[in-house]
Amino acid sequence: MLWAAWISKRFSTAVAAAPVGDKLAKLKVSELNDIMRRCGIPLGTGKAYKIQSLSAFMQTSQKLAIDRYQAYYKRQPATAAAANSWFVPREIVSIDIGFRNLAFAHISSDGRVLAWKRVELLPEAVFEPWVLATAVEGLVQNTLPVRVASQCTYIIEHQRFRSQGSAAVTNSAMVNNLVEALLYANLRHAGARVEAINPAQVSMHWKFPDTWDPLIEGTSCAAKAASDSSQASNKPDPSKCKHNKKEMLAETIERMDQLLVEQKQTTHTQYMEILNTLKVTGKSKQASRATGARKFADLKQKSAKQLETLRDQRRRLIKKERSISLVQSWMLASLTSTTTRSISALQDPNRHSNEMWPFGDSSMKFTNEMCTTFITEKKKDDLCDCIIQAVAWYRWQLSVVDELNAMTATSHP
């Protein structure tokens, strides 16, 4: 549907705006990709698909903004821009699914953490539908804060059947998918708005090493292999390529182990600072070393498949430590009443640019009780995942408002 025609149906005052598709068609593919990344939309392939996907998304977003405006003011907005600002919900509940360790964070649009908790939904994987249905129904009715769609959005981590390219489907993955479906059904039945969030998009937002990290894989061995292949005039020797691949994997894992040790030290330093700030007396745990750290010579003795498995394990461990460190930096900012950008979880001030952080110069607001619970929590990564995806999602919603304002701007001043 044309943008101007759609807007004119919703507003008493006509808005001079070109069709969304026409505006998007004038952009390059790289520009379309930038918009989709900023808004947290999967990129897809092909310019036609991107234009169609973005156009439909923007129209749906505009309608949601108008519905929220009307629910609050009981009247239609006078201008498109007035409605656009209501696209961002006042509250969100972010859920990280797990049948044993399900975590959720209830956050307001100004960065206040209203609730933050991990619960054990089931002690073990079960497939009886009545057991799963009862457990999820109890979670929604007794534990999760339930709000109407005009005030709050529930974002649920989208589950996968397979992990790390494995052909097998594990029991835990199947149960988590069932829990996801039951959560959707119960929350929507209660009148809530529910959206899925892709974990890969969240990792890309925070530059976690899920797929590619130049800090890890930009090694001298990789650079040498690329240089050698570009200079070769004949077809590469298969045995030599295999050898180079093993060397690159071995060097990557060795570098990952170094980064993991450094990250653990950063996380431990933050942990001690939080303990001191809270004045909590407890046992001071030592910064642990990277489990199973290997030397380059030992790694070269393994097969390429074994090295790939080790690399994937290290990648998950680094992501876990970075997630904990990131949340602890926000916690320190809250406890010490400083801006978030003055404390960097990864010793990199660029990590908290305006493109990542949705709360301006303000820090998130945790209660002392939440901080104490987090510090004593054994499964910190689950609590971190739900709050990290919430912050990323809020940043995407602000980007959507920026794009809506740009696309509904009048052609003449």
PyMOL commands that set and color helices and strands:
alter all, ss='L'
color gray80, all
select helices_A, chain A and resi 3-10+20-25+29-38+47-73+80-87+129-142+171-189+199-206+214-217+220-231+238-278+296-299+304-335+340-342+349-352+368-376+380-407
alter helices_A, ss='H'
color red, helices_A
select strands_A, chain A and resi 91-96+102-108+113-119+152-157+193-197
alter strands_A, ss='S'
color yellow, strands_A
deselect
rebuild
show_as cartoon
